[in-house]
């Protein structure tokens, strides 16, 4: 089962780099970071509003 691959050698194998030489990876990194930070900021605002309401 573990030795059933049809690939017998890595000679001549190539690699694919989708965003090699461009700013695409950096762009998507910042998009992902922003999409992770926005819910935190929204939840902090909601918690602050709830805290002020029930003081």
mmCIF entry with sequence, helices, sheets and N, C-alpha, C, O atoms, coordinates in Angstrom:
data_MODEL
# 
_entry.id   MODEL 
# 
_entity.id                         1 
_entity.type                       polymer 
_entity.pdbx_number_of_molecules   1 
# 
_entity_poly.entity_id                      1 
_entity_poly.type                           'polypeptide(L)' 
_entity_poly.nstd_linkage                   no 
_entity_poly.nstd_monomer                   no 
_entity_poly.pdbx_seq_one_letter_code       
;(UNK)(UNK)(UNK)(UNK)(UNK)(UNK)(UNK)(UNK)(UNK)(UNK)(UNK)(UNK)(UNK)(UNK)(UNK)(UNK)
(UNK)(UNK)(UNK)(UNK)(UNK)(UNK)(UNK)(UNK)(UNK)(UNK)(UNK)(UNK)(UNK)(UNK)(UNK)(UNK)
(UNK)(UNK)(UNK)(UNK)(UNK)(UNK)(UNK)(UNK)(UNK)(UNK)(UNK)(UNK)(UNK)(UNK)(UNK)(UNK)
(UNK)(UNK)(UNK)(UNK)(UNK)(UNK)(UNK)
;
_entity_poly.pdbx_seq_one_letter_code_can   XXXXXXXXXXXXXXXXXXXXXXXXXXXXXXXXXXXXXXXXXXXXXXXXXXXXXXX 
_entity_poly.pdbx_strand_id                 A 
# 
loop_
_entity_poly_seq.entity_id 
_entity_poly_seq.num 
_entity_poly_seq.mon_id 
_entity_poly_seq.hetero 
1 1  UNK n 
1 2  UNK n 
1 3  UNK n 
1 4  UNK n 
1 5  UNK n 
1 6  UNK n 
1 7  UNK n 
1 8  UNK n 
1 9  UNK n 
1 10 UNK n 
1 11 UNK n 
1 12 UNK n 
1 13 UNK n 
1 14 UNK n 
1 15 UNK n 
1 16 UNK n 
1 17 UNK n 
1 18 UNK n 
1 19 UNK n 
1 20 UNK n 
1 21 UNK n 
1 22 UNK n 
1 23 UNK n 
1 24 UNK n 
1 25 UNK n 
1 26 UNK n 
1 27 UNK n 
1 28 UNK n 
1 29 UNK n 
1 30 UNK n 
1 31 UNK n 
1 32 UNK n 
1 33 UNK n 
1 34 UNK n 
1 35 UNK n 
1 36 UNK n 
1 37 UNK n 
1 38 UNK n 
1 39 UNK n 
1 40 UNK n 
1 41 UNK n 
1 42 UNK n 
1 43 UNK n 
1 44 UNK n 
1 45 UNK n 
1 46 UNK n 
1 47 UNK n 
1 48 UNK n 
1 49 UNK n 
1 50 UNK n 
1 51 UNK n 
1 52 UNK n 
1 53 UNK n 
1 54 UNK n 
1 55 UNK n 
# 
_struct_asym.id          A 
_struct_asym.entity_id   1 
# 
_struct_conf.conf_type_id            HELX_P 
_struct_conf.id                      HELX_P1 
_struct_conf.pdbx_PDB_helix_id       AA1 
_struct_conf.beg_label_comp_id       UNK 
_struct_conf.beg_label_asym_id       A 
_struct_conf.beg_label_seq_id        24 
_struct_conf.pdbx_beg_PDB_ins_code   ? 
_struct_conf.end_label_comp_id       UNK 
_struct_conf.end_label_asym_id       A 
_struct_conf.end_label_seq_id        53 
_struct_conf.pdbx_end_PDB_ins_code   ? 
_struct_conf.beg_auth_comp_id        UNK 
_struct_conf.beg_auth_asym_id        A 
_struct_conf.beg_auth_seq_id         24 
_struct_conf.end_auth_comp_id        UNK 
_struct_conf.end_auth_asym_id        A 
_struct_conf.end_auth_seq_id         53 
_struct_conf.pdbx_PDB_helix_class    1 
_struct_conf.details                 ? 
_struct_conf.pdbx_PDB_helix_length   30 
# 
_struct_conf_type.id          HELX_P 
_struct_conf_type.criteria    ? 
_struct_conf_type.reference   ? 
# 
loop_
_atom_site.group_PDB 
_atom_site.id 
_atom_site.type_symbol 
_atom_site.label_atom_id 
_atom_site.label_alt_id 
_atom_site.label_comp_id 
_atom_site.label_asym_id 
_atom_site.label_entity_id 
_atom_site.label_seq_id 
_atom_site.pdbx_PDB_ins_code 
_atom_site.Cartn_x 
_atom_site.Cartn_y 
_atom_site.Cartn_z 
_atom_site.occupancy 
_atom_site.B_iso_or_equiv 
_atom_site.pdbx_formal_charge 
_atom_site.auth_seq_id 
_atom_site.auth_comp_id 
_atom_site.auth_asym_id 
_atom_site.auth_atom_id 
_atom_site.pdbx_PDB_model_num 
ATOM 1   N N  . UNK A 1 1  ? 0.816   -1.182 0.000   1.00 0.00 ? 1  UNK A N  1 
ATOM 2   C CA . UNK A 1 1  ? 0.000   0.000  0.000   1.00 0.00 ? 1  UNK A CA 1 
ATOM 3   C C  . UNK A 1 1  ? 0.873   1.265  0.000   1.00 0.00 ? 1  UNK A C  1 
ATOM 4   O O  . UNK A 1 1  ? 0.596   2.190  -0.765  1.00 0.00 ? 1  UNK A O  1 
ATOM 5   N N  . UNK A 1 2  ? 1.902   1.328  0.825   1.00 0.00 ? 2  UNK A N  1 
ATOM 6   C CA . UNK A 1 2  ? 2.707   2.538  0.912   1.00 0.00 ? 2  UNK A CA 1 
ATOM 7   C C  . UNK A 1 2  ? 3.680   2.678  -0.252  1.00 0.00 ? 2  UNK A C  1 
ATOM 8   O O  . UNK A 1 2  ? 4.102   3.792  -0.560  1.00 0.00 ? 2  UNK A O  1 
ATOM 9   N N  . UNK A 1 3  ? 4.040   1.599  -0.894  1.00 0.00 ? 3  UNK A N  1 
ATOM 10  C CA . UNK A 1 3  ? 4.965   1.650  -2.026  1.00 0.00 ? 3  UNK A CA 1 
ATOM 11  C C  . UNK A 1 3  ? 4.238   1.438  -3.356  1.00 0.00 ? 3  UNK A C  1 
ATOM 12  O O  . UNK A 1 3  ? 4.796   0.852  -4.284  1.00 0.00 ? 3  UNK A O  1 
ATOM 13  N N  . UNK A 1 4  ? 2.999   1.913  -3.447  1.00 0.00 ? 4  UNK A N  1 
ATOM 14  C CA . UNK A 1 4  ? 2.219   1.661  -4.652  1.00 0.00 ? 4  UNK A CA 1 
ATOM 15  C C  . UNK A 1 4  ? 2.180   2.857  -5.608  1.00 0.00 ? 4  UNK A C  1 
ATOM 16  O O  . UNK A 1 4  ? 1.421   2.844  -6.578  1.00 0.00 ? 4  UNK A O  1 
ATOM 17  N N  . UNK A 1 5  ? 2.983   3.885  -5.349  1.00 0.00 ? 5  UNK A N  1 
ATOM 18  C CA . UNK A 1 5  ? 2.982   5.065  -6.219  1.00 0.00 ? 5  UNK A CA 1 
ATOM 19  C C  . UNK A 1 5  ? 3.616   4.748  -7.566  1.00 0.00 ? 5  UNK A C  1 
ATOM 20  O O  . UNK A 1 5  ? 4.618   4.035  -7.620  1.00 0.00 ? 5  UNK A O  1 
ATOM 21  N N  . UNK A 1 6  ? 3.045   5.268  -8.663  1.00 0.00 ? 6  UNK A N  1 
ATOM 22  C CA . UNK A 1 6  ? 3.652   5.053  -9.978  1.00 0.00 ? 6  UNK A CA 1 
ATOM 23  C C  . UNK A 1 6  ? 4.912   5.914  -10.183 1.00 0.00 ? 6  UNK A C  1 
ATOM 24  O O  . UNK A 1 6  ? 5.657   5.697  -11.138 1.00 0.00 ? 6  UNK A O  1 
ATOM 25  N N  . UNK A 1 7  ? 5.148   6.877  -9.301  1.00 0.00 ? 7  UNK A N  1 
ATOM 26  C CA . UNK A 1 7  ? 6.336   7.723  -9.407  1.00 0.00 ? 7  UNK A CA 1 
ATOM 27  C C  . UNK A 1 7  ? 7.522   6.963  -8.807  1.00 0.00 ? 7  UNK A C  1 
ATOM 28  O O  . UNK A 1 7  ? 7.497   6.575  -7.639  1.00 0.00 ? 7  UNK A O  1 
ATOM 29  N N  . UNK A 1 8  ? 8.528   6.765  -9.601  1.00 0.00 ? 8  UNK A N  1 
ATOM 30  C CA . UNK A 1 8  ? 9.697   6.026  -9.119  1.00 0.00 ? 8  UNK A CA 1 
ATOM 31  C C  . UNK A 1 8  ? 10.915  6.908  -8.947  1.00 0.00 ? 8  UNK A C  1 
ATOM 32  O O  . UNK A 1 8  ? 11.890  6.497  -8.317  1.00 0.00 ? 8  UNK A O  1 
ATOM 33  N N  . UNK A 1 9  ? 10.878  8.127  -9.500  1.00 0.00 ? 9  UNK A N  1 
ATOM 34  C CA . UNK A 1 9  ? 12.032  9.013  -9.405  1.00 0.00 ? 9  UNK A CA 1 
ATOM 35  C C  . UNK A 1 9  ? 11.556  10.464 -9.436  1.00 0.00 ? 9  UNK A C  1 
ATOM 36  O O  . UNK A 1 9  ? 10.554  10.786 -10.076 1.00 0.00 ? 9  UNK A O  1 
ATOM 37  N N  . UNK A 1 10 ? 12.283  11.332 -8.741  1.00 0.00 ? 10 UNK A N  1 
ATOM 38  C CA . UNK A 1 10 ? 11.965  12.752 -8.741  1.00 0.00 ? 10 UNK A CA 1 
ATOM 39  C C  . UNK A 1 10 ? 12.802  13.505 -9.778  1.00 0.00 ? 10 UNK A C  1 
ATOM 40  O O  . UNK A 1 10 ? 12.736  14.732 -9.858  1.00 0.00 ? 10 UNK A O  1 
ATOM 41  N N  . UNK A 1 11 ? 13.570  12.787 -10.552 1.00 0.00 ? 11 UNK A N  1 
ATOM 42  C CA . UNK A 1 11 ? 14.406  13.422 -11.564 1.00 0.00 ? 11 UNK A CA 1 
ATOM 43  C C  . UNK A 1 11 ? 13.534  14.072 -12.627 1.00 0.00 ? 11 UNK A C  1 
ATOM 44  O O  . UNK A 1 11 ? 12.636  13.436 -13.177 1.00 0.00 ? 11 UNK A O  1 
ATOM 45  N N  . UNK A 1 12 ? 13.799  15.326 -12.911 1.00 0.00 ? 12 UNK A N  1 
ATOM 46  C CA . UNK A 1 12 ? 13.039  16.059 -13.912 1.00 0.00 ? 12 UNK A CA 1 
ATOM 47  C C  . UNK A 1 12 ? 11.740  16.647 -13.391 1.00 0.00 ? 12 UNK A C  1 
ATOM 48  O O  . UNK A 1 12 ? 10.973  17.236 -14.153 1.00 0.00 ? 12 UNK A O  1 
ATOM 49  N N  . UNK A 1 13 ? 11.488  16.491 -12.099 1.00 0.00 ? 13 UNK A N  1 
ATOM 50  C CA . UNK A 1 13 ? 10.254  17.042 -11.532 1.00 0.00 ? 13 UNK A CA 1 
ATOM 51  C C  . UNK A 1 13 ? 10.373  18.561 -11.432 1.00 0.00 ? 13 UNK A C  1 
ATOM 52  O O  . UNK A 1 13 ? 11.452  19.084 -11.154 1.00 0.00 ? 13 UNK A O  1 
ATOM 53  N N  . UNK A 1 14 ? 9.302   19.245 -11.649 1.00 0.00 ? 14 UNK A N  1 
ATOM 54  C CA . UNK A 1 14 ? 9.289   20.707 -11.566 1.00 0.00 ? 14 UNK A CA 1 
ATOM 55  C C  . UNK A 1 14 ? 8.431   21.160 -10.405 1.00 0.00 ? 14 UNK A C  1 
ATOM 56  O O  . UNK A 1 14 ? 7.693   20.371 -9.815  1.00 0.00 ? 14 UNK A O  1 
ATOM 57  N N  . UNK A 1 15 ? 8.534   22.425 -10.086 1.00 0.00 ? 15 UNK A N  1 
ATOM 58  C CA . UNK A 1 15 ? 7.735   23.007 -9.020  1.00 0.00 ? 15 UNK A CA 1 
ATOM 59  C C  . UNK A 1 15 ? 6.901   24.145 -9.594  1.00 0.00 ? 15 UNK A C  1 
ATOM 60  O O  . UNK A 1 15 ? 7.321   24.840 -10.519 1.00 0.00 ? 15 UNK A O  1 
ATOM 61  N N  . UNK A 1 16 ? 5.734   24.316 -9.037  1.00 0.00 ? 16 UNK A N  1 
ATOM 62  C CA . UNK A 1 16 ? 4.852   25.397 -9.457  1.00 0.00 ? 16 UNK A CA 1 
ATOM 63  C C  . UNK A 1 16 ? 4.780   26.430 -8.343  1.00 0.00 ? 16 UNK A C  1 
ATOM 64  O O  . UNK A 1 16 ? 4.447   26.097 -7.206  1.00 0.00 ? 16 UNK A O  1 
ATOM 65  N N  . UNK A 1 17 ? 5.086   27.664 -8.659  1.00 0.00 ? 17 UNK A N  1 
ATOM 66  C CA . UNK A 1 17 ? 4.969   28.764 -7.719  1.00 0.00 ? 17 UNK A CA 1 
ATOM 67  C C  . UNK A 1 17 ? 3.946   29.737 -8.304  1.00 0.00 ? 17 UNK A C  1 
ATOM 68  O O  . UNK A 1 17 ? 4.235   30.466 -9.253  1.00 0.00 ? 17 UNK A O  1 
ATOM 69  N N  . UNK A 1 18 ? 2.769   29.735 -7.732  1.00 0.00 ? 18 UNK A N  1 
ATOM 70  C CA . UNK A 1 18 ? 1.666   30.512 -8.299  1.00 0.00 ? 18 UNK A CA 1 
ATOM 71  C C  . UNK A 1 18 ? 1.942   32.007 -8.351  1.00 0.00 ? 18 UNK A C  1 
ATOM 72  O O  . UNK A 1 18 ? 1.585   32.672 -9.323  1.00 0.00 ? 18 UNK A O  1 
ATOM 73  N N  . UNK A 1 19 ? 2.570   32.532 -7.319  1.00 0.00 ? 19 UNK A N  1 
ATOM 74  C CA . UNK A 1 19 ? 2.786   33.975 -7.254  1.00 0.00 ? 19 UNK A CA 1 
ATOM 75  C C  . UNK A 1 19 ? 4.266   34.319 -7.259  1.00 0.00 ? 19 UNK A C  1 
ATOM 76  O O  . UNK A 1 19 ? 4.658   35.336 -6.686  1.00 0.00 ? 19 UNK A O  1 
ATOM 77  N N  . UNK A 1 20 ? 5.083   33.516 -7.877  1.00 0.00 ? 20 UNK A N  1 
ATOM 78  C CA . UNK A 1 20 ? 6.524   33.764 -7.885  1.00 0.00 ? 20 UNK A CA 1 
ATOM 79  C C  . UNK A 1 20 ? 6.837   35.067 -8.617  1.00 0.00 ? 20 UNK A C  1 
ATOM 80  O O  . UNK A 1 20 ? 6.411   35.270 -9.754  1.00 0.00 ? 20 UNK A O  1 
ATOM 81  N N  . UNK A 1 21 ? 7.573   35.930 -7.961  1.00 0.00 ? 21 UNK A N  1 
ATOM 82  C CA . UNK A 1 21 ? 7.990   37.176 -8.582  1.00 0.00 ? 21 UNK A CA 1 
ATOM 83  C C  . UNK A 1 21 ? 6.936   38.261 -8.616  1.00 0.00 ? 21 UNK A C  1 
ATOM 84  O O  . UNK A 1 21 ? 7.132   39.287 -9.267  1.00 0.00 ? 21 UNK A O  1 
ATOM 85  N N  . UNK A 1 22 ? 5.819   38.057 -7.927  1.00 0.00 ? 22 UNK A N  1 
ATOM 86  C CA . UNK A 1 22 ? 4.787   39.092 -7.906  1.00 0.00 ? 22 UNK A CA 1 
ATOM 87  C C  . UNK A 1 22 ? 4.385   39.371 -6.463  1.00 0.00 ? 22 UNK A C  1 
ATOM 88  O O  . UNK A 1 22 ? 4.843   38.699 -5.538  1.00 0.00 ? 22 UNK A O  1 
ATOM 89  N N  . UNK A 1 23 ? 3.551   40.338 -6.287  1.00 0.00 ? 23 UNK A N  1 
ATOM 90  C CA . UNK A 1 23 ? 3.096   40.701 -4.949  1.00 0.00 ? 23 UNK A CA 1 
ATOM 91  C C  . UNK A 1 23 ? 1.824   39.995 -4.544  1.00 0.00 ? 23 UNK A C  1 
ATOM 92  O O  . UNK A 1 23 ? 1.193   40.388 -3.564  1.00 0.00 ? 23 UNK A O  1 
ATOM 93  N N  . UNK A 1 24 ? 1.435   38.980 -5.259  1.00 0.00 ? 24 UNK A N  1 
ATOM 94  C CA . UNK A 1 24 ? 0.178   38.285 -4.971  1.00 0.00 ? 24 UNK A CA 1 
ATOM 95  C C  . UNK A 1 24 ? 0.119   37.657 -3.594  1.00 0.00 ? 24 UNK A C  1 
ATOM 96  O O  . UNK A 1 24 ? -0.903  37.748 -2.915  1.00 0.00 ? 24 UNK A O  1 
ATOM 97  N N  . UNK A 1 25 ? 1.194   37.026 -3.176  1.00 0.00 ? 25 UNK A N  1 
ATOM 98  C CA . UNK A 1 25 ? 1.193   36.375 -1.862  1.00 0.00 ? 25 UNK A CA 1 
ATOM 99  C C  . UNK A 1 25 ? 1.096   37.409 -0.744  1.00 0.00 ? 25 UNK A C  1 
ATOM 100 O O  . UNK A 1 25 ? 0.397   37.198 0.247   1.00 0.00 ? 25 UNK A O  1 
ATOM 101 N N  . UNK A 1 26 ? 1.794   38.514 -0.906  1.00 0.00 ? 26 UNK A N  1 
ATOM 102 C CA . UNK A 1 26 ? 1.733   39.582 0.101   1.00 0.00 ? 26 UNK A CA 1 
ATOM 103 C C  . UNK A 1 26 ? 0.323   40.175 0.148   1.00 0.00 ? 26 UNK A C  1 
ATOM 104 O O  . UNK A 1 26 ? -0.218  40.427 1.224   1.00 0.00 ? 26 UNK A O  1 
ATOM 105 N N  . UNK A 1 27 ? -0.257  40.390 -1.017  1.00 0.00 ? 27 UNK A N  1 
ATOM 106 C CA . UNK A 1 27 ? -1.621  40.918 -1.094  1.00 0.00 ? 27 UNK A CA 1 
ATOM 107 C C  . UNK A 1 27 ? -2.598  40.017 -0.347  1.00 0.00 ? 27 UNK A C  1 
ATOM 108 O O  . UNK A 1 27 ? -3.384  40.501 0.467   1.00 0.00 ? 27 UNK A O  1 
ATOM 109 N N  . UNK A 1 28 ? -2.559  38.712 -0.615  1.00 0.00 ? 28 UNK A N  1 
ATOM 110 C CA . UNK A 1 28 ? -3.492  37.790 0.041   1.00 0.00 ? 28 UNK A CA 1 
ATOM 111 C C  . UNK A 1 28 ? -3.202  37.631 1.523   1.00 0.00 ? 28 UNK A C  1 
ATOM 112 O O  . UNK A 1 28 ? -4.116  37.375 2.307   1.00 0.00 ? 28 UNK A O  1 
ATOM 113 N N  . UNK A 1 29 ? -1.933  37.779 1.922   1.00 0.00 ? 29 UNK A N  1 
ATOM 114 C CA . UNK A 1 29 ? -1.609  37.747 3.347   1.00 0.00 ? 29 UNK A CA 1 
ATOM 115 C C  . UNK A 1 29 ? -2.303  38.894 4.074   1.00 0.00 ? 29 UNK A C  1 
ATOM 116 O O  . UNK A 1 29 ? -2.914  38.692 5.124   1.00 0.00 ? 29 UNK A O  1 
ATOM 117 N N  . UNK A 1 30 ? -2.207  40.105 3.510   1.00 0.00 ? 30 UNK A N  1 
ATOM 118 C CA . UNK A 1 30 ? -2.828  41.254 4.156   1.00 0.00 ? 30 UNK A CA 1 
ATOM 119 C C  . UNK A 1 30 ? -4.349  41.167 4.133   1.00 0.00 ? 30 UNK A C  1 
ATOM 120 O O  . UNK A 1 30 ? -5.006  41.590 5.084   1.00 0.00 ? 30 UNK A O  1 
ATOM 121 N N  . UNK A 1 31 ? -4.906  40.632 3.074   1.00 0.00 ? 31 UNK A N  1 
ATOM 122 C CA . UNK A 1 31 ? -6.359  40.422 3.035   1.00 0.00 ? 31 UNK A CA 1 
ATOM 123 C C  . UNK A 1 31 ? -6.776  39.461 4.151   1.00 0.00 ? 31 UNK A C  1 
ATOM 124 O O  . UNK A 1 31 ? -7.757  39.710 4.851   1.00 0.00 ? 31 UNK A O  1 
ATOM 125 N N  . UNK A 1 32 ? -6.039  38.373 4.315   1.00 0.00 ? 32 UNK A N  1 
ATOM 126 C CA . UNK A 1 32 ? -6.355  37.401 5.369   1.00 0.00 ? 32 UNK A CA 1 
ATOM 127 C C  . UNK A 1 32 ? -6.196  38.020 6.751   1.00 0.00 ? 32 UNK A C  1 
ATOM 128 O O  . UNK A 1 32 ? -7.019  37.781 7.635   1.00 0.00 ? 32 UNK A O  1 
ATOM 129 N N  . UNK A 1 33 ? -5.144  38.815 6.945   1.00 0.00 ? 33 UNK A N  1 
ATOM 130 C CA . UNK A 1 33 ? -4.930  39.460 8.236   1.00 0.00 ? 33 UNK A CA 1 
ATOM 131 C C  . UNK A 1 33 ? -6.061  40.429 8.559   1.00 0.00 ? 33 UNK A C  1 
ATOM 132 O O  . UNK A 1 33 ? -6.542  40.470 9.691   1.00 0.00 ? 33 UNK A O  1 
ATOM 133 N N  . UNK A 1 34 ? -6.482  41.201 7.579   1.00 0.00 ? 34 UNK A N  1 
ATOM 134 C CA . UNK A 1 34 ? -7.584  42.148 7.792   1.00 0.00 ? 34 UNK A CA 1 
ATOM 135 C C  . UNK A 1 34 ? -8.873  41.400 8.116   1.00 0.00 ? 34 UNK A C  1 
ATOM 136 O O  . UNK A 1 34 ? -9.629  41.810 8.997   1.00 0.00 ? 34 UNK A O  1 
ATOM 137 N N  . UNK A 1 35 ? -9.122  40.303 7.403   1.00 0.00 ? 35 UNK A N  1 
ATOM 138 C CA . UNK A 1 35 ? -10.342 39.535 7.656   1.00 0.00 ? 35 UNK A CA 1 
ATOM 139 C C  . UNK A 1 35 ? -10.335 38.855 9.018   1.00 0.00 ? 35 UNK A C  1 
ATOM 140 O O  . UNK A 1 35 ? -11.395 38.500 9.532   1.00 0.00 ? 35 UNK A O  1 
ATOM 141 N N  . UNK A 1 36 ? -9.161  38.668 9.611   1.00 0.00 ? 36 UNK A N  1 
ATOM 142 C CA . UNK A 1 36 ? -9.084  38.122 10.972  1.00 0.00 ? 36 UNK A CA 1 
ATOM 143 C C  . UNK A 1 36 ? -9.208  39.210 12.025  1.00 0.00 ? 36 UNK A C  1 
ATOM 144 O O  . UNK A 1 36 ? -9.695  38.948 13.125  1.00 0.00 ? 36 UNK A O  1 
ATOM 145 N N  . UNK A 1 37 ? -8.780  40.419 11.711  1.00 0.00 ? 37 UNK A N  1 
ATOM 146 C CA . UNK A 1 37 ? -8.787  41.511 12.686  1.00 0.00 ? 37 UNK A CA 1 
ATOM 147 C C  . UNK A 1 37 ? -10.162 42.173 12.789  1.00 0.00 ? 37 UNK A C  1 
ATOM 148 O O  . UNK A 1 37 ? -10.563 42.591 13.875  1.00 0.00 ? 37 UNK A O  1 
ATOM 149 N N  . UNK A 1 38 ? -10.876 42.271 11.689  1.00 0.00 ? 38 UNK A N  1 
ATOM 150 C CA . UNK A 1 38 ? -12.176 42.955 11.692  1.00 0.00 ? 38 UNK A CA 1 
ATOM 151 C C  . UNK A 1 38 ? -13.158 42.343 12.706  1.00 0.00 ? 38 UNK A C  1 
ATOM 152 O O  . UNK A 1 38 ? -13.770 43.103 13.456  1.00 0.00 ? 38 UNK A O  1 
ATOM 153 N N  . UNK A 1 39 ? -13.342 41.023 12.771  1.00 0.00 ? 39 UNK A N  1 
ATOM 154 C CA . UNK A 1 39 ? -14.282 40.478 13.773  1.00 0.00 ? 39 UNK A CA 1 
ATOM 155 C C  . UNK A 1 39 ? -13.852 40.774 15.211  1.00 0.00 ? 39 UNK A C  1 
ATOM 156 O O  . UNK A 1 39 ? -14.700 40.955 16.085  1.00 0.00 ? 39 UNK A O  1 
ATOM 157 N N  . UNK A 1 40 ? -12.557 40.824 15.457  1.00 0.00 ? 40 UNK A N  1 
ATOM 158 C CA . UNK A 1 40 ? -12.076 41.144 16.805  1.00 0.00 ? 40 UNK A CA 1 
ATOM 159 C C  . UNK A 1 40 ? -12.455 42.575 17.166  1.00 0.00 ? 40 UNK A C  1 
ATOM 160 O O  . UNK A 1 40 ? -12.917 42.830 18.278  1.00 0.00 ? 40 UNK A O  1 
ATOM 161 N N  . UNK A 1 41 ? -12.266 43.507 16.239  1.00 0.00 ? 41 UNK A N  1 
ATOM 162 C CA . UNK A 1 41 ? -12.612 44.899 16.503  1.00 0.00 ? 41 UNK A CA 1 
ATOM 163 C C  . UNK A 1 41 ? -14.117 45.076 16.697  1.00 0.00 ? 41 UNK A C  1 
ATOM 164 O O  . UNK A 1 41 ? -14.548 45.826 17.572  1.00 0.00 ? 41 UNK A O  1 
ATOM 165 N N  . UNK A 1 42 ? -14.908 44.390 15.885  1.00 0.00 ? 42 UNK A N  1 
ATOM 166 C CA . UNK A 1 42 ? -16.366 44.476 16.021  1.00 0.00 ? 42 UNK A CA 1 
ATOM 167 C C  . UNK A 1 42 ? -16.816 43.910 17.364  1.00 0.00 ? 42 UNK A C  1 
ATOM 168 O O  . UNK A 1 42 ? -17.682 44.485 18.023  1.00 0.00 ? 42 UNK A O  1 
ATOM 169 N N  . UNK A 1 43 ? -16.232 42.788 17.768  1.00 0.00 ? 43 UNK A N  1 
ATOM 170 C CA . UNK A 1 43 ? -16.627 42.194 19.056  1.00 0.00 ? 43 UNK A CA 1 
ATOM 171 C C  . UNK A 1 43 ? -16.192 43.069 20.229  1.00 0.00 ? 43 UNK A C  1 
ATOM 172 O O  . UNK A 1 43 ? -16.912 43.161 21.223  1.00 0.00 ? 43 UNK A O  1 
ATOM 173 N N  . UNK A 1 44 ? -15.023 43.715 20.131  1.00 0.00 ? 44 UNK A N  1 
ATOM 174 C CA . UNK A 1 44 ? -14.599 44.627 21.194  1.00 0.00 ? 44 UNK A CA 1 
ATOM 175 C C  . UNK A 1 44 ? -15.560 45.815 21.310  1.00 0.00 ? 44 UNK A C  1 
ATOM 176 O O  . UNK A 1 44 ? -15.889 46.244 22.416  1.00 0.00 ? 44 UNK A O  1 
ATOM 177 N N  . UNK A 1 45 ? -16.003 46.339 20.183  1.00 0.00 ? 45 UNK A N  1 
ATOM 178 C CA . UNK A 1 45 ? -16.954 47.453 20.190  1.00 0.00 ? 45 UNK A CA 1 
ATOM 179 C C  . UNK A 1 45 ? -18.279 47.018 20.816  1.00 0.00 ? 45 UNK A C  1 
ATOM 180 O O  . UNK A 1 45 ? -18.868 47.758 21.604  1.00 0.00 ? 45 UNK A O  1 
ATOM 181 N N  . UNK A 1 46 ? -18.747 45.820 20.466  1.00 0.00 ? 46 UNK A N  1 
ATOM 182 C CA . UNK A 1 46 ? -20.013 45.326 21.019  1.00 0.00 ? 46 UNK A CA 1 
ATOM 183 C C  . UNK A 1 46 ? -19.893 45.070 22.519  1.00 0.00 ? 46 UNK A C  1 
ATOM 184 O O  . UNK A 1 46 ? -20.824 45.359 23.270  1.00 0.00 ? 46 UNK A O  1 
ATOM 185 N N  . UNK A 1 47 ? -18.776 44.540 22.956  1.00 0.00 ? 47 UNK A N  1 
ATOM 186 C CA . UNK A 1 47 ? -18.573 44.297 24.385  1.00 0.00 ? 47 UNK A CA 1 
ATOM 187 C C  . UNK A 1 47 ? -18.524 45.610 25.159  1.00 0.00 ? 47 UNK A C  1 
ATOM 188 O O  . UNK A 1 47 ? -19.077 45.715 26.254  1.00 0.00 ? 47 UNK A O  1 
ATOM 189 N N  . UNK A 1 48 ? -17.868 46.595 24.591  1.00 0.00 ? 48 UNK A N  1 
ATOM 190 C CA . UNK A 1 48 ? -17.794 47.912 25.246  1.00 0.00 ? 48 UNK A CA 1 
ATOM 191 C C  . UNK A 1 48 ? -19.172 48.522 25.346  1.00 0.00 ? 48 UNK A C  1 
ATOM 192 O O  . UNK A 1 48 ? -19.513 49.093 26.382  1.00 0.00 ? 48 UNK A O  1 
ATOM 193 N N  . UNK A 1 49 ? -19.975 48.419 24.301  1.00 0.00 ? 49 UNK A N  1 
ATOM 194 C CA . UNK A 1 49 ? -21.334 48.957 24.315  1.00 0.00 ? 49 UNK A CA 1 
ATOM 195 C C  . UNK A 1 49 ? -22.194 48.231 25.357  1.00 0.00 ? 49 UNK A C  1 
ATOM 196 O O  . UNK A 1 49 ? -22.969 48.872 26.068  1.00 0.00 ? 49 UNK A O  1 
ATOM 197 N N  . UNK A 1 50 ? -22.068 46.923 25.454  1.00 0.00 ? 50 UNK A N  1 
ATOM 198 C CA . UNK A 1 50 ? -22.831 46.165 26.443  1.00 0.00 ? 50 UNK A CA 1 
ATOM 199 C C  . UNK A 1 50 ? -22.382 46.504 27.860  1.00 0.00 ? 50 UNK A C  1 
ATOM 200 O O  . UNK A 1 50 ? -23.202 46.582 28.774  1.00 0.00 ? 50 UNK A O  1 
ATOM 201 N N  . UNK A 1 51 ? -21.096 46.702 28.038  1.00 0.00 ? 51 UNK A N  1 
ATOM 202 C CA . UNK A 1 51 ? -20.582 47.063 29.363  1.00 0.00 ? 51 UNK A CA 1 
ATOM 203 C C  . UNK A 1 51 ? -21.101 48.429 29.788  1.00 0.00 ? 51 UNK A C  1 
ATOM 204 O O  . UNK A 1 51 ? -21.497 48.616 30.938  1.00 0.00 ? 51 UNK A O  1 
ATOM 205 N N  . UNK A 1 52 ? -21.098 49.391 28.855  1.00 0.00 ? 52 UNK A N  1 
ATOM 206 C CA . UNK A 1 52 ? -21.593 50.722 29.183  1.00 0.00 ? 52 UNK A CA 1 
ATOM 207 C C  . UNK A 1 52 ? -23.087 50.725 29.448  1.00 0.00 ? 52 UNK A C  1 
ATOM 208 O O  . UNK A 1 52 ? -23.564 51.498 30.279  1.00 0.00 ? 52 UNK A O  1 
ATOM 209 N N  . UNK A 1 53 ? -23.832 49.879 28.759  1.00 0.00 ? 53 UNK A N  1 
ATOM 210 C CA . UNK A 1 53 ? -25.280 49.817 28.919  1.00 0.00 ? 53 UNK A CA 1 
ATOM 211 C C  . UNK A 1 53 ? -25.671 49.262 30.284  1.00 0.00 ? 53 UNK A C  1 
ATOM 212 O O  . UNK A 1 53 ? -26.646 49.724 30.876  1.00 0.00 ? 53 UNK A O  1 
ATOM 213 N N  . UNK A 1 54 ? -24.930 48.280 30.796  1.00 0.00 ? 54 UNK A N  1 
ATOM 214 C CA . UNK A 1 54 ? -25.316 47.590 32.024  1.00 0.00 ? 54 UNK A CA 1 
ATOM 215 C C  . UNK A 1 54 ? -24.472 47.985 33.230  1.00 0.00 ? 54 UNK A C  1 
ATOM 216 O O  . UNK A 1 54 ? -24.355 47.210 34.179  1.00 0.00 ? 54 UNK A O  1 
ATOM 217 N N  . UNK A 1 55 ? -23.884 49.172 33.209  1.00 0.00 ? 55 UNK A N  1 
ATOM 218 C CA . UNK A 1 55 ? -23.119 49.638 34.387  1.00 0.00 ? 55 UNK A CA 1 
ATOM 219 C C  . UNK A 1 55 ? -24.053 50.134 35.432  1.00 0.00 ? 55 UNK A C  1 
ATOM 220 O O  . UNK A 1 55 ? -23.614 50.569 36.497  1.00 0.00 ? 55 UNK A O  1 
# 
